[in-house]
Amino acid sequence: MTMSISNHIVIIGGGPGGYEAAHVAAQLGAEVTVVDTDGVGGSAVLTDCVPSKTLIATAELMTDMATAQELGVNFHDHQGDAATAIAVDLARVNARVKQLAADQSSDIAARLDRDGVRVLTGRGRLGADMAVEVTTDGGSETLQADAIILATGAAPRTLPSAQPDGERILTWEQVYDLTEVPEKLIVVGSGVTGAEFASAYLSLGIDVTLVSSRDRVLPGEDADASAVLEDVLTRRGMNVLGQSRMQSVTRDGDTVTVTLTDGRTVSGSHCILALGSIPNTADLGLEEAGVATDEGGFITVDRVSRTSARGIYAAGDCTGVLMLASVAAMQGRIAMWHFLGDAVAPLDLNKVSSNVFTSPEIATVGWSQQAVGAGEITAEVVMLPLAGNARAKMQGVRDGFVKLFCRPGTGIVVGGVVVGPRASELIHPVSIAVAESLTADQLAQAFTVYPSMSGSIAEAARRLHRV
C-alpha cells in the first residue's frame, strides 16, 4: 500500500512501541517525527531487555560449564593441573552489556534514518489541537500532528522505605555499573524481573537470596513451571524466602539490610529492587488533552491502540497492557495500520508468546493452566517431562517439560508451556499452532528432527490424539 505524504505522525518515545510505529508509518507514506529523550530503542534496548538478556547469555554459559564434567569435559590450567574454579569478570561482562545495548540503539537509529524518519531529541508534551510541545537542550519546538502516539514506557518502581543509591541498593537499570562481583546479593521481588536476575547472578557464582512476598516464585506463571524453577534454584544453592514481604531496605557502609514485615532481617553486600514498574505518564499533558488513565497512571487503550482522545494512540509499557517489548511493537504497528487505513487485526493477547529468561527458561503462549482451572476455557491438557527426551539426555538436561492445551472435540491447540533450555525458541511451533488454529494432530504430524528437543512438542501433541 502506497500513500502520498499527507499525514504527519508524531511519536513521543523511541522504544519498541515508538520505533516500530515509525517504520510502519514511513512505509505507508506518512511524514514521521520521533521525539526521544534517552536514546532510540528505549528501556528495552538500553536498560532492560537487551542488557539483561546479554548478562543472562553469560550466565547460561556458566551454567553449561558447571555441568561440563558430567558430559566428559575437564578443565586444566597451563600446568596441566585440574582447574578448581570458574570465575566471572563482572566488569568485562557489564562493559560488553553496555556496548551491545549502544550498538543496538545505533542500528535502530540508522534504520529510522534510512526510512526518512526524523528523530528529535527532547521531551515531548501534548499541547492544544493535536500539537506536541518539545523541550530540547537548545530551546523548544512545536510539532503539529495528524496523529500522535504516546510510547513513553515505564520506570522501575521504588518505595520510600527502599530507595536505590546506585551503588549497593540498585534497580534493575543500575546493575550494569557494577565492576566487582557482589559477595552476597539479595533480590527483592519474585516476579519475572526478580527471578531472572536472581537466576542469572546465581549462575555467575554469586550467593543469592530471593525475597518473595508470595508463596512461590513467579506467581503469575504456570504453577508447574514455577515449581520446577524453584526446585532448580534451591538445588543450586539459592535461598528462597517465600511469603516474606519486604518492609524496608537500608544500608550501613558495605552492608545492606532488608527488613521483613514480620521483623526478620536479611543482610548482604548488595540488593536489587524488582518491585514492578510505574508508567512514564507524568507531565505529558494527558488530562488537558482528554487522554484517560487508570488508577495506576497507565494510559487506557482499546485493541487498536486508541486512547480516549481522538487521533491520539498509545503503545507499550505506558499502557500497562502485557508489558513485553513484542507487545509494545505490535501495539505501535497496529496504531499506524489503523490510522493510515491499512489492513489491521486488533491485538489478541491470547496469541502472545512470552518467555522468562531464567535457567531453565519458561515460555508460554495462549490460554493458561490457571484459566483452564478457573473454567474460563475448556481444554484437554497433556504434560510431558523433558527427562525422557533423547536429546535432553545427551545434553544432561533433567529438568523441564512440554505442556499443551487443546479444545475437546476440535483438537485445536489453544496454549502451551515449555520449560527447559532455550524454551524461548522451542515455543515457536506452539505459537504458530495457536495463531493459526492448528489441531494437535496437525502439530503432531509435522516432521521433527531426531533427536531434538522439539520432538517432545510433537510427542505431546500425539498424546492429545483422540479417535
ROVEX-741201 format. One record per residue (C-alpha): x, y, z. Coordinates in steps of 0.001 Angstrom, whole numbers, padded with zeros to 6 digits, always signed. Example, Ala and Ser with C-alpha at 12.3 -4.5 7.8 and 13.67 -1.06 7.14 Angstrom:
<banus>
+012300-004500+007800;+013670-001060+007140;
</banus>
This chain:
<banus>
+000000+000000+000000;+001452+003393-001018;+000196+006780+000147;+001173+010331-000617;+002668+012306+002240;-000453+013844+003719;-000170+012817+007345;+002299+013959+009956;+002731+011388+012694;+004408+012476+015921;+005606+009718+018219;+006640+010516+021785;+009094+007813+022828;+011683+005867+020850;+011263+002393+022314;+009775-000645+020502;+006271+000830+020501;+007606+004072+019036;+010197+002938+016515;+008083+000094+015126;+005180+002510+014656;+007570+004874+012884;+008679+002158+010442;+005074+001295+009546;+004026+004942+009175;+007026+005680+006962;+006311+002579+004859;+002753+003829+004352;+003954+007215+003149;+003467+009401+006197;+005833+012065+007478;+007142+010864+010847;+008847+012577+013761;+010003+010611+016798;+010556+012659+019945;+013013+010741+022080;+014538+011572+025452;+017064+008936+026480;+018154+007199+023277;+016450+005336+020445;+015484+001833+021497;+014088+002937+024833;+014500+000985+028031;+014024-002298+026152;+017305-001753+024330;+019277+000475+026695;+018420-000605+030253;+016118-003633+030220;+015672-006442+027668;+018896-006224+025661;+021214-005634+028661;+019572-008216+030915;+019497-010920+028249;+023145-010178+027381;+024035-010684+031052;+021934-013849+031058;+023813-015156+027999;+026994-015131+030094;+025116-016773+032959;+023911-019531+030612;+027492-020249+029600;+028457-020513+033272;+025586-022963+033822;+026786-025079+030903;+030339-025027+032267;+029100-026232+035644;+027725-029408+034037;+030648-029940+031639;+032290-032682+033699;+029123-034764+033531;+029467-034645+029738;+033111-035700+029928;+034786-032287+029659;+037509-031417+032167;+039321-028102+032599;+043039-027767+033314;+045315-024827+033941;+048511-024128+031972;+050492-026515+034180;+048143-029383+033475;+046558-029378+036924;+042775-029648+037136;+041099-026252+037328;+039168-025921+040574;+037036-022856+039903;+035445-020829+037141;+035140-017101+037864;+033305-014294+036111;+034869-010896+035349;+031820-008742+036032;+033492-005539+034829;+034121-007098+031405;+030639-008628+031303;+028974-005301+032041;+031206-003435+029584;+030040-005861+026895;+026429-005462+028033;+026550-001678+027672;+028402-001810+024352;+025871-004214+022840;+022995-002015+024024;+024616+001064+022480;+025271-000804+019229;+021667-001977+019027;+020431+001575+019623;+022694+002822+016817;+021380+000162+014450;+017782+001201+015161;+018617+004879+014686;+020293+004112+011356;+017240+002235+010112;+014945+005103+011133;+017200+007458+009210;+017037+005198+006133;+013250+005289+006380;+013287+009085+006388;+012099+009360+009989;+013151+012498+011848;+014389+011843+015384;+014180+014885+017635;+016000+014668+020969;+013904+016306+023646;+010934+015882+025945;+007507+015877+024336;+004255+017048+025880;+000744+017161+024478;-000404+020663+023564;-003676+022061+022258;-005290+020955+018980;-003063+017939+018204;+000189+019753+018857;+003246+018332+020612;+005402+020789+022536;+009017+019621+022551;+011593+020936+025003;+015147+020481+023746;+018558+021485+025026;+018505+024355+022572;+015020+025624+023341;+011628+024385+022220;+009696+023370+019121;+006011+022867+018387;+005022+019970+016134;+001564+019915+014557;+000313+016366+014112;-002445+014485+012355;-001925+011607+014766;+000105+011216+017942;+001430+008044+019518;+002404+008032+023177;+005117+005413+023755;+006856+006744+026837;+007432+003424+028602;+007746+002801+032317;+010379+003017+035041;+011358+000784+037986;+009072+001191+040972;+010677+002172+044260;+009313+002789+047738;+010087+005500+050320;+011380+002710+052565;+013511+001201+049786;+015404+003896+047910;+018176+002919+045455;+021575+004582+045854;+023072+003270+042613;+025927+001574+044478;+024630-001207+046714;+020859-000737+046595;+020021-000991+042918;+017145-001004+040479;+017455-003395+037537;+018596-000454+035404;+021598+000223+037666;+023187-003218+037918;+025358-002717+034823;+027603-000254+036626;+028848-002994+038958;+032527-003783+038421;+033064-006173+041337;+031178-009387+041972;+028719-008959+044885;+029682-011050+047887;+026064-011676+048821;+023132-010455+046750;+019557-010007+047914;+016858-009739+045241;+013550-008308+046441;+010635-009392+044269;+009954-012783+042678;+008157-011689+039520;+009757-012077+036109;+012441-009418+036607;+013416-010572+040092;+013502-014233+039095;+015614-013532+036000;+018250-011545+037864;+018306-013954+040804;+018797-016898+038439;+021460-015095+036387;+023579-013988+039325;+023289-017420+040921;+024668-018919+037700;+027527-016404+037832;+028592-017969+041135;+027095-015377+043481;+025389-016120+046809;+021758-015087+046173;+018763-014703+048473;+015402-014130+046804;+012756-012373+048900;+009256-013250+047687;+006065-011848+049159;+004083-014690+047586;+004039-018404+048355;+006004-019266+045199;+008452-017820+042731;+006819-016376+039583;+003263-016290+040956;+001927-015084+037599;+003334-018000+035610;+002283-021617+035170;+002364-023273+038611;+004115-026424+037358;+006764-024285+035674;+007279-022214+038816;+007705-025381+040868;+010407-026695+038514;+012279-023396+038592;+012148-023048+042368;+013351-026624+042794;+016301-025985+040451;+017220-022675+042096;+017186-024086+045628;+019093-027176+044483;+021797-024894+043097;+022073-023092+046403;+019702-020131+046264;+017982-019128+049495;+014328-018509+048584;+012288-016749+051269;+008625-017295+050393;+005716-015382+051925;+008207-012760+053097;+007127-009198+052427;+009812-006512+052428;+009276-003596+054785;+012461-001623+054194;+015932-001722+052693;+018731+000181+054425;+022489+000492+054028;+025225+000831+056612;+028607+001100+054933;+029169-002025+052864;+026209-003883+054382;+022655-003785+053043;+019840-004962+055313;+016393-005984+054170;+013835-005882+056972;+010716-008018+056535;+007260-007150+057844;+007459-009976+060382;+010586-008437+061915;+013173-010767+060379;+016190-009260+058663;+018412-010407+055797;+021825-008854+055238;+024049-008826+052185;+026530-006754+050237;+024069-005663+047520;+020324-005576+046906;+018349-005453+043653;+014843-003995+043874;+012415-005729+041496;+009179-004180+042700;+007380-003673+039412;+007045-000663+037135;+005363+002732+037093;+004331+004366+033795;+006172+007412+032469;+002978+009415+032082;+003521+012341+034459;+003604+015828+032931;+002589+014612+029478;-000476+016860+029348;-002779+013843+029307;-005637+015333+031298;-005752+018529+029268;-005777+016506+026041;-008564+014239+027293;-006413+011092+027489;-007772+008807+030208;-005574+006822+032570;-006334+004087+035090;-005733+004248+038839;-002099+003238+038317;-001437+006054+035844;-001337+003747+032814;-002908+005100+029623;-006163+003357+028740;-006247+001961+025201;-008500-000269+023119;-007368-003220+020997;-006282-000973+018126;-004222+001237+020480;-006633+004208+020553;-006793+006333+023677;-009905+008208+024769;-008777+011261+022746;-009409+011295+019014;-006230+010966+016953;-004072+010036+019944;-002812+006472+020278;-000586+004802+022878;+001678+001767+022819;+003979-000134+025126;+004594-000168+028853;+002874+003193+029410;-000393+001367+028644;+000252-001475+031092;-001006-003999+028519;+001123-007142+028968;+004423-005309+029376;+006547-007025+026736;+008675-005466+024010;+006918-007650+021425;+003501-006408+022540;+004695-002791+022561;+005948-003192+018996;+002674-004764+017853;+000623-002037+019549;+002660+000586+017694;+002244-001155+014339;-001487-001663+014907;-001911+002044+015729;-000408+003073+012406;-002172+000422+010348;-005427+001627+011905;-004867+005367+011487;-003455+005143+007958;-006149+002799+006721;-004155-000386+006157;-005476-003855+006946;-005378-004356+010708;-006271-007092+013175;-006947-005970+016771;-004442-007057+019414;-005184-010581+020642;-003391-011282+023919;-004341-014960+023722;-001845-015345+020871;+001106-013635+022552;+004123-015780+023362;+006405-014761+026206;+009471-016077+027965;+011062-015874+031386;+014838-015970+030857;+015691-017935+033966;+017662-021192+033982;+015695-023186+032906;+013671-020824+030718;+009872-020736+030916;+007996-019989+027686;+004225-019675+027360;+001639-018895+024702;-002139-018726+024608;-004511-019897+027306;-003024-020918+030644;-003482-023748+033121;-004930-021195+035544;-007597-020196+033016;-008461-023844+032404;-008697-024496+036143;-010898-021436+036644;-013314-022610+033943;-012570-019702+031589;-011962-022212+028800;-012481-025941+028477;-009335-027693+027324;-007588-031027+027443;-004078-030901+028899;-001026-033090+028466;+002321-032586+030177;+005451-034391+029010;+008723-034227+031019;+011868-033493+029031;+013793-036110+031030;+012653-038803+028593;+013783-036873+025508;+016896-038397+023872;+018475-035025+023030;+017856-033827+026592;+019697-036885+027924;+022624-036176+025600;+022858-032619+026884;+022475-033572+030538;+019058-031903+030823;+016830-033405+033513;+014528-030516+034406;+011658-029181+032349;+008596-030227+030390;+006290-029517+027476;+002623-028839+028224;-000073-028421+025571;-003721-027366+025801;-006276-028224+023113;-010017-027875+022731;-012004-031077+023249;-013789-032169+020102;-011978-029999+017574;-008489-030676+018969;-007413-027093+018185;-004287-026085+020119;-005092-023086+022335;-001994-022820+024515;+001256-024275+025670;+004127-024096+028135;+007743-025125+027579;+010245-025295+030447;+013840-026041+029569;+016978-024710+027873;+016128-022304+025007;+012411-022611+025711;+012108-019191+024034;+012959-020918+020738;+011018-024131+021376;+007729-022277+021966;+007581-021016+018373;+005902-024084+016785;+003288-023941+019542;+002838-020213+018875;+002212-020942+015193;-000313-023623+016133;-002162-021207+018425;-002043-018317+015940;-003271-020429+013024;-005760-022592+014986;-003950-025806+014100;-005104-029053+015670;-002953-031238+017889;-002948-033816+015075;-001591-031247+012604;+001122-030245+015076;+001967-033908+015677;+002162-034844+012008;+004756-032231+011058;+008185-033839+010893;+010643-033088+013687;+014356-033855+013688;+015524-036869+015698;+016963-036384+018182;+015729-032919+019107;+014056-031110+021972;+011258-030120+019590;+010433-033804+019264;+008796-033529+022690;+006331-030979+021312;+005223-033392+018605;+005101-036234+021141;+002916-034189+023491;+000619-033386+020546;+000401-037103+019665;-000778-037823+023201;-003692-035457+022624;-004957-037508+019666;-008470-038794+020087;-010055-041449+017854;
</banus>
